[in-house]
Amino acid sequence: MSRSERNARIGIGAGLLALMLFPSGCASDSTNVCEDEGNCSHGGDRTFIDGCQHNANLLQSQAHAAGCTREYNVYFSCAAELAALDACLARATDKSACAALDDEERRCAPPSDGGADAGSVPLACTASRECEARCFLDQVENVCAPRVDELSAFVTCATTCPP
C-alpha cells in the first residue's frame, strides 16, 4: 500500500474526530501545520488536511505512549524538528513491522514527483498499521515490486487486522 493510499485512507472520519478533539475551536499546532501544508502544497485539499490532522492525532497518542511527548510538541510548535521526533519514535518502535516496512520502502526508487510526501506528518504505528505492515512483509518477497499473487495474499491477511 503506497503512502498516498494510506494517507487517503486515514482521512475517513477525520473531520468528526477533529471536532471531538478540538471542540472549543482553538487550533492546535498540529492542526495549523496540517492546514498550512494542505493549503500551500496540496491546493487546500480537505481530504489531505483531514487525513493529516487525523494522523497527527494518532501520532500524538503514540508519541505520548512512547515517552516522546516533548519531541512531538517541539516538532509541531516549530514544524522543523521532525528528526528529533522520528529518532525518539524510532527508538521506541525500531523492532516493529512498521519500521521494517518503512526501511524496505526507503530502498525503493524515489517517487517520480520528487517526493511530495517528504514533508508529510509521519504515519503513526497503530495496531492496524503494525498488523498490515507485518502482513505485507510476510506475503511480499520484494516490497518494491510485489507480484499480483502476493498482493492478493496480503489483502487476505490484512482483512484479519484490527480496524
N, C-alpha and C positions, 0 to 999 in steps of 0.2 A: 504494500500500500504506500503510495507516494506521500510526501509531506503535505502537498497541497490537498490531496484527498483526505488526509487525516485532519488538516485544518478545517476543511469544509464540513466534515462530519461532526466536529466538536461545536460547530456553530449552532446546531439544532437546540433550541430552547434557551440559548444563552441570554437573550433579551429578558426573558422572565426571570432567570437566575440573577441577572444584574439588578433588576428591580427589587428582588427579595434581599439581596446583599447590600444594596445602597439605597434604601427607601427614602432617606432624607433628601436625596437629590444632590448631595455633595459627592463630587467625583474623587476617586482615589487616584494616587499616582499612576497605578497600572491602567486605570480607565482612561486617563489623559494620554498615556503613551500609546495605547491601542487606538484611540480616536485620532491622535496626531499621525501615527503611521498609516492608518486607514485612509485618512484624508490626503496625506502627502504622497504616499506610494501606491495606493490602490484606488484612487479616484473616489473616495468616500464610500466604498463598497461596504454596506451594512453587514453582509454575511461575513466578510473578513473581520470587521470591527467586533461584531458579536462573538465570533469564534475566538478571536484574540483575547477578549475580555473573559470569556468562559475559561480558556486555557490558563490565563493569568490567575484566576481564582483557584483552579486546580493546583497550579504550581505553588501558589501561596500556601495551600494546605500541606503539600508535600514538603516545601521548604521548612515550614513550622515543625512538622513531624521529624524532619532530619536534623533539626537544630541549626537551620540556615536562615532563620528569620531576619537577622541583621543584614546578611548579604542580599536577600530578597528586597528588603526595604531600601537598601542603598542603591541597588540596580534600578528600581522603579522611581526613586527620587531623582536620579540622575540619568537613567536610561543609557548609561555608558559603562556600567560595572558588570556587564554580562559575564566576563571572565571569572570574577570572584564568585558569583552565584553558581556558574557552571562547575567551577572547581569544588565548591562545597557540596553540591548535589552529586557530583561525580564520585567524591569520596564515600558518600552515603549509598550510592547505587552502582558502584563500579562492577559488581558481580551480577547485576541484573540482566535479564534478557533485553530490556530496553537499551542499556548501554552497549551490549554486544551487537544488537542490530544497528544502532547508530554508528558504531565503529565500522561495521561491514559496509554500510551505506556511504560512509566517507571515502571508501576505497573506489567507489563507482565514479564514472566520468561526471564532471560538474554539469549542472543543467545548462541547456543551450541559452537560457535567458540571462545568464551571468550570475545566477544565484539570487534570485529575487527574494527567497526566503531567508537570506543571510541575516537580516535584522529582525526577524520574527521572534516572538516570545517563545522561549524553549518549551517543548512539549513536556508536560508532567508525566512521570512514570506511574500512572494509576494502575490499579489491579487489572483493569481491562486491557490497557496498553501493554502491560507486562505479559499477560496471557497471549495476546495477539502476536507480540514480538517472539515469544517462545514458539508458538505455532509456526510462524514464518521461518524462523531459524531451523526448526526441526523438519520442515517439509521441503525447503528450497535448498538445493545444492549450491547455486550461485546467486546470491542476493541481487547482483547487478543484472542478471539475465535469467529470471525464473522461466521455467517451461510451463506450458498450459496445464499439464497434468499436475505439476507441483502447485500451481495456483489453485487448482480445484481442491487438492488435498488441504491446502492452507485454509480455504474458505470453510471446508467441512470442520476442520479443527477449531477455527475461530468462532464457529457457532456455539461452541461449548463455553466460551469465555463469558465472564460476568459483563453486564451492560455498562 
